[in-house]
């Protein structure tokens, strides 16, 4: 049974031209909201023919491409090589712009632990821990991201069904539990560099762990639990 969501409303919307360091440009419609459950300033970014995508899904047609992207100041803005967030953001914007859909920019820095704590986790990673172990060593959850606000924004925009641009099975599980119909999961590319090899290996191992846990729950007839949670 999907969780009931508090109703959010659109606060304002504005057109913003976007430009990336590699020369790619596009135009976005940026939506802000009232009533999001955590009170943070999350954004929905309409790309390409997002209005046509809304019309199609409302009429029972194809689901729009949607990516929930958690904020990463170091990767998205400063081009940090320690993660793959910046390249994923760049890829997502172009892919969504080509088909029409939304990028949900979520203020969940450091898998939800915040910017300062994320930088503390970097120091622990330099000492040998992986990205999840470092969060735990700080007394936090392995991954504290919560996609309730993403589901709220989609409901407010009138998007009941999505093609989810993500390689993270936890995003699909959370959104499904929150009442979003995930019609398809479109995997992101792998942006491997010498600096982020360990980070990507840890992410892949965790995703495999989540998939295996969910499969075991299904086979046992249990409601899947989220092994990566707050």
Secondary structure as UniProt FT lines:
FT   STRAND          9..19
FT   TURN            21..22
FT   STRAND          25..34
FT   TURN            37..38
FT   STRAND          43..47
FT   HELIX           50..58
FT   TURN            59..60
FT   STRAND          64..70
FT   HELIX           73..77
FT   HELIX           85..99
FT   STRAND          101..106
FT   TURN            109..113
FT   HELIX           115..126
FT   TURN            127..128
FT   HELIX           131..137
FT   TURN            138..139
FT   HELIX           148..157
FT   STRAND          161..165
FT   HELIX           169..177
FT   TURN            178..179
FT   STRAND          181..186
FT   TURN            194..196
FT   HELIX           197..219
FT   TURN            220..221
//
